[in-house]
């Protein structure tokens, strides 16, 4: 099968060659565990049943999960084993099944969900960098309940410089439009946990608060502020290749974060803001362990 699952449209046969993301032909994942550090209606009191997949179709120089996204750490498995992992996470009390960087494995994930979704009875979350194809997202109709995309940039030169994806703003907008149509209006249970809907994440980069303001204004102008939640993230700290770029080789200042948070409030967004203490590696999972042991 020739892979055109994301906007890269590599067109490679992954049984014979590697595309941009370097994902293998099957499934490769680095960790499956209960994760307590997502947004409150995703984590809940028990944690989100998070599966971290290896490889990524972006090459963000500041990626906190670079061991798996760029380094490719992980273990290869298959759809049958993946379905068993989903059910084990459910049995541990997971609030949902949270698929992190899942796009290269879309077909295998659908196969795994077909094997277990009549027993799963918890929402499925598509947790992605936002660089998605609307055609691939359409395949998820009836499988995914909650979309958790990033919206990183609206300026192509920044997208190229920091994520090697100059066309990111174009595809992220098309992807979000599709996600909003697939998920529909936000829906929560009596316990406050999200059952379906979209949460748009935006990581504020140091020295780039003006870009963050542009992102928020673009989101408001294009999609309004009522049909999804906004999650402002201040967890940035320099890692991976961030040291090569002086302007992002530091943590975010309180002034920078407040500037963006105030803009979000003025624009009428609802959602979540991370506390200052999030800007530390403590909240980055360890990828030298496999959690539920693939």
C-alpha positions in Angstrom: 0.0 0.0 0.0 1.3 3.4 -1.0 1.2 5.8 2.0 -0.6 9.1 1.4 -2.1 9.4 4.9 -0.9 12.9 5.7 -0.2 16.1 3.7 3.3 14.9 2.9 1.8 12.5 0.3 5.1 10.5 0.2 3.5 7.8 -1.9 5.9 5.1 -0.7 5.3 1.4 -0.2 6.1 1.2 3.5 6.9 -2.5 3.3 9.8 -1.6 1.1 10.8 2.0 1.9 10.4 4.7 4.5 8.5 8.0 3.9 9.1 11.3 5.6 8.0 10.1 9.0 10.0 6.9 8.8 7.1 4.8 10.2 7.2 1.1 9.4 4.5 -0.8 7.6 2.8 -2.1 10.8 2.3 -0.3 14.1 5.1 1.0 16.3 4.4 2.4 19.7 6.6 3.5 22.7 4.3 3.5 25.7 0.7 2.8 26.8 -0.3 4.0 30.2 -2.8 6.0 32.3 -1.8 9.7 31.8 -2.9 12.3 34.2 -1.5 15.4 32.5 -4.0 16.1 29.8 -6.8 18.6 30.0 -9.2 18.0 33.0 -12.1 16.6 30.9 -9.7 14.2 29.2 -7.6 13.0 32.2 -10.3 12.9 34.8 -9.4 11.3 38.2 -8.2 8.0 36.7 -6.2 9.2 33.8 -6.4 9.0 30.0 -5.6 5.7 28.5 -2.7 7.1 26.4 -0.9 5.2 23.6 2.2 7.0 22.4 3.0 6.0 18.8 6.5 6.2 17.4 7.4 8.6 14.5 5.7 11.7 13.4 4.9 13.6 10.2 6.3 16.8 11.6 9.9 17.5 12.6 9.4 20.1 15.4 12.8 21.3 16.6 11.4 21.7 20.1 9.5 18.4 20.4 9.4 17.1 24.0 8.7 13.6 22.7 11.7 13.6 20.3 12.9 10.2 21.5 9.9 8.6 19.8 8.8 11.3 17.2 12.2 11.8 15.7 14.3 9.1 17.2 11.8 6.4 16.5 12.1 4.6 19.9 9.4 2.0 20.3 8.3 -1.6 19.6 6.5 -2.9 16.6 3.2 -4.7 17.1 0.0 -5.3 15.2 -3.7 -4.4 15.3 -4.7 -7.5 17.3 -2.2 -6.7 20.1 -3.2 -3.0 19.9 -6.9 -3.9 20.5 -5.8 -5.9 23.6 -3.9 -2.9 24.9 -7.0 -0.7 24.5 -9.1 -3.1 26.5 -6.4 -3.4 29.2 -6.4 0.4 29.5 -10.2 0.3 29.9 -9.9 -2.3 32.6 -7.5 0.0 34.5 -10.2 2.6 34.6 -9.0 4.9 31.7 -11.4 7.7 30.9 -10.8 7.2 27.2 -8.3 5.8 24.7 -6.0 8.6 23.8 -4.0 8.0 20.5 -1.0 10.3 20.4 0.6 10.9 16.9 -1.5 8.2 15.4 -1.7 9.2 11.8 0.8 6.9 10.2 -1.1 4.0 11.7 -4.6 5.0 10.8 -5.6 1.7 9.1 -4.2 -0.5 11.8 -5.9 1.6 14.5 -9.2 1.3 12.7 -8.7 -2.5 12.5 -7.9 -2.6 16.2 -11.0 -0.6 17.1 -13.1 -2.9 14.9 -11.8 -5.8 17.0 -12.8 -4.2 20.3 -15.0 -1.2 20.1 -18.2 -3.2 21.0 -16.5 -3.9 24.4 -14.6 -0.6 24.8 -17.5 1.7 25.9 -15.2 4.8 26.4 -14.4 7.6 24.0 -11.6 7.5 21.5 -9.3 10.6 21.3 -7.3 11.5 18.2 -4.4 13.5 19.6 -2.4 15.0 16.8 0.0 17.8 15.8 -2.7 19.2 13.5 -0.9 18.4 10.2 -3.6 16.2 8.9 -5.3 15.3 5.6 -9.1 15.8 5.5 -9.4 12.6 3.5 -7.7 10.5 6.2 -9.8 12.2 8.9 -12.9 11.1 7.0 -11.8 7.5 7.6 -12.3 8.1 11.3 -16.0 8.8 11.1 -17.7 6.6 13.6 -14.4 5.6 15.3 -13.1 8.8 17.0 -15.2 10.8 19.4 -12.8 13.5 20.5 -10.2 15.4 18.4 -7.3 17.0 20.2 -5.3 18.8 17.6 -2.5 21.4 17.9 -2.7 24.6 16.0 0.9 25.7 16.0 1.3 28.5 13.5 -0.4 30.7 10.9 2.8 32.0 9.4 4.3 29.6 6.9 7.9 30.7 7.5 7.7 29.8 11.2 6.1 26.4 10.3 8.9 25.7 7.9 11.6 26.9 10.3 10.5 25.0 13.4 8.5 22.0 12.0 9.7 21.5 8.4 6.1 22.0 7.1 5.7 25.3 5.3 2.1 24.4 4.3 1.2 23.6 8.0 -1.2 26.6 8.4 -3.2 25.6 5.3 -3.6 21.9 6.2 -4.2 22.6 9.9 -7.1 24.8 9.1 -8.6 22.3 6.7 -8.1 19.5 9.3 -9.8 21.5 12.0 -12.7 22.3 9.8 -13.1 18.5 9.2 -12.7 17.6 12.9 -15.4 20.0 13.9 -17.8 18.5 11.4 -17.0 14.9 12.5 -17.2 15.5 16.2 -20.1 17.9 16.3 -21.0 20.0 19.4 -19.1 19.4 22.6 -20.8 16.8 24.9 -19.9 16.1 28.5 -21.0 13.5 31.0 -22.4 14.2 34.4 -18.9 13.6 35.8 -17.5 16.5 33.6 -15.7 14.2 31.3 -15.8 15.0 27.6 -17.7 12.4 25.6 -17.3 14.1 22.2 -16.0 17.3 20.7 -12.8 19.2 19.8 -10.1 20.7 22.0 -7.7 22.9 20.1 -4.3 23.1 21.7 -1.8 26.0 21.1 1.7 25.9 22.5 3.0 29.4 23.1 6.7 29.7 22.0 9.1 32.1 23.6 9.7 35.3 21.5 6.6 34.4 19.5 3.6 35.8 21.5 2.7 37.9 18.5 2.3 34.7 16.4 0.2 33.2 19.1 -2.1 36.2 19.0 -2.4 35.8 15.2 -3.3 32.2 15.7 -6.1 33.0 18.1 -7.5 35.7 15.9 -7.4 33.4 12.9 -9.2 30.7 14.9 -11.9 33.2 16.0 -12.4 34.6 12.4 -12.4 31.1 10.8 -14.2 28.9 13.3 -15.7 31.2 16.0 -15.1 30.5 19.6 -18.2 28.5 20.7 -18.0 25.1 19.1 -14.7 23.9 20.6 -12.5 24.4 23.6 -9.2 26.2 23.5 -6.2 24.9 25.5 -3.4 27.4 26.0 -0.2 25.5 26.7 2.8 27.0 28.6 4.7 23.8 29.0 7.5 24.8 26.6 11.0 24.3 27.7 14.1 24.1 25.5 14.8 20.5 24.4 15.8 18.5 21.3 17.2 21.0 18.8 15.8 24.2 20.4 19.3 25.2 21.4 20.1 25.8 17.7 17.6 28.7 17.7 18.5 31.5 20.2 15.0 33.0 20.2 13.4 29.8 21.5 16.3 28.6 23.7 14.6 29.7 26.9 11.3 29.2 28.8 8.3 31.4 28.3 8.0 34.5 30.4 4.9 35.3 32.5 4.4 38.5 30.4 4.3 36.5 27.2 1.8 34.0 28.5 -0.4 36.7 30.0 -0.5 38.6 26.7 -1.8 35.5 24.9 -4.2 34.5 27.7 -5.7 38.0 27.8 -6.2 37.9 24.0 -8.0 34.6 24.3 -10.2 36.0 27.0 -11.0 39.1 25.0 -11.9 37.0 21.9 -14.4 35.0 24.0 -12.7 31.6 24.0 -13.5 29.0 26.6 -11.2 26.2 27.7 -8.0 25.7 29.6 -4.7 27.4 30.6 -1.7 25.5 32.0 -0.1 26.6 35.2 3.4 28.0 35.1 4.8 24.8 36.7 4.1 22.9 33.5 7.3 24.1 31.9 9.4 21.2 33.1 10.5 17.8 31.9 8.7 16.3 34.9 5.5 16.1 32.8 7.2 14.4 29.8 6.6 10.6 29.9 9.6 8.3 30.2 10.0 6.4 26.9 12.5 3.9 28.2 9.6 2.0 29.6 6.7 0.4 27.7 3.9 0.9 30.3 1.6 -1.9 29.4 4.4 -3.8 27.7 3.8 -4.1 24.0 
